[in-house]
């Protein structure tokens, strides 16, 4: 069932024409996916991996993207990738490269891949034991009392990269996604702990956010982390505020929805209004081309969760975001069938990674997408 939260915004009923509505000759999602599959067949290693030098995460993202578009587990392109990721299951329940500082990120991606694989046509297993171990592992990584952090700590509830010694919104969003895919609801203790951290990454002064950064920008958007002195990848204001940016704002909004925060909550209203003011597919707002394909994925996932097919900007312009995203990705697809970001930041110059993000983004745009995949979101 597409969408989990309908925002009752009167502006959506405005008479302004909707940009991006489908027209004769509009690109079909199936055509873009078919071309991407053609590319991926040439870039997979004999072991089933994609960009294995970067660990198992990219392989997991590619496999998830393929499964979201109805590819069968009988397809070696998918089954070999899943088997490759399964080779990274560790004794502690995590799914990551030995010695990795990205244990949360890699395990969260593996969880979502295996949930898709378990429900896919031709499924070989329910992966119950692996998923149970991963669930316990991820909960153990979350910053809470076990690490000496109570609710007063700005680390509380978050997840992060091991090498940075502090949690961040991106990893916490992945954690919420993984637990959500495993059936954790808004009342789950780990989800509620994560919501505490997510609320503190929003530029919004409220009862949920009394951090030193809350009122310095106060525009309703989200940034990377308030922990360890605070960081925004979009930089700081002259007054020491942490600038909001697109990918984190969509990740924050989607995380709040999964945590059960309703449409009338000031946090959701402020985030949605930030999106209305900064709606674009030309860039990752606040970051330019950095993390553009990650942005496309979080953009699509958050707007699908909201349940609004049309986004109305502050000036009244209306956007069929699905049609616009499909058209944007069609224009950006390479002749090879891959997508690639000319900006090397966050590894998006790797075509396997950018192609995986594009496939995941498109999975929220395809009306012919199997109901199985939709029901998991």
Secondary structure, DSSP 8 states (H G I E B T S, - for coil): ---S-----GGGG-SS-EET---TT---HHHHHHHHHHHHHHH--TTS-SSGGG-SHHHHHHHHHHHHTT--TTSHHHHHHHHHHHTTB-TTS-BS-TT-S-HHHHHHHHHHHHHHHHHSTT-----HHHHHHHHHHHHHHS-SGGGT--TTSTTTT-EEEGGGTEEEHHHHHHHHHHHHHTT--TT-HHHHHHHHHHHHTBS--BTTB-STTHHHH-SS-B-SBSSTT-B-TT-B-TTS-B---HHHHHHHHHHHHHTT--TTSHHHHHHHHHHHHS--SSSBTTTBTTTHHHHHHHHHHHHHHHT-SEEE-TTS-EEEHHHHHHHHHHHH--TTS----SS-GGGTTSHHHHHHHHHHHHTTT-TTS-HHHHHT-
